[in-house]
Amino acid sequence: MGGCISIADDAVNDYLDRQSRYYKESKLAKEHLEKQKKKQQQQQHGDCDNNGDESHISAVLQSDLSPIHPSLPTAAQKFHCRSVYDGDTLTLEQQWTRVRLLGIDTPEIKEKQPFALEAKEYTKKYCHDKDVWLTFQESGGMDNDDNRDHYKRVLAFIWVPLGEDTNNTTPKKGKRSRTKSKGDSNNSRQWLCINEGLVAAGLAHSYTPSKTKKVHNHDKLLGLQTLARTHQRGQWKEFQDYDAVVTPTGGAFHKKCNNTKGRAESDCKFLARSKNLKIVKASEAYDKGMHPCRNCFG
């Protein structure tokens, strides 16, 4: 009797083992198919995204807003970039001078804002450990205090050559510092303005601290910004419009209080004594050249 029970147990266990094995194989096959399906969906999404990139690039380059220029401005001065801190800030070899890109603002890395790393990679790709050319809003270059902000950073437009013959090689050991020189004799190359390129890629927005002091290409930056938002490039990819609060003369827009039933109210400390507040859409504020209040939005 005991032998019959043992044989029966073995048969049951063998049956369960086979069922378990088939279950595991079925599960593995199902997981494999799901992974393949997900991979195909990602590839299809990537193709659509690439098509979107091509459409956007084509629209920018065929307009009069292209960040690529046929020649380098004659007043440009040559330096060597030591490092890139973030999308709109880099350091030169010469006395470790810190440069802030003029007329734009990129997402902040310290605050871990979306697309901050992408903006840094964009600037790093073209500038890190390479020769760069600077132009300034005011005459006098670095020697003019009007070309510096309150942190004493140099405010400038950054230019880099495109193509194979860029002369952007790493300096030899012992010759890390580069002296500045005016312009560049080879103007047959095309030149990318990094400030404009970042906005065109959707990795920066136009930024003017004061309404009375606008950069010379302010309207162009706004045009590039609008194109990037229209084609949902970079940080505009997941942008959803929202209500914001503005003042009659301010250059920034502020976060609107919730549950105010259409009233223009904000908790921003900079609006504590402000009157005649108005509600506008954030997209409208951007199109007018306004920027997000850093106190409200970080």
Beta strands, then each sheet from edge to edge (+ up, - down):
strand 1: 68-69
strand 2: 77-86
strand 3: 89-92
strand 4: 98-101
strand 5: 104-105
strand 6: 131-135
strand 7: 154-161
strand 8: 191-193
strand 9: 205-206
strand 10: 243-246
strand 11: 252-255
strand 12: 278-281
strand 13: 291-292
sheet 1: 1+ 8- 7+ 4+ 3- 2+ 6-
sheet 2: 5+ 9-
sheet 3: 12+ 10- 11+ 13+
end
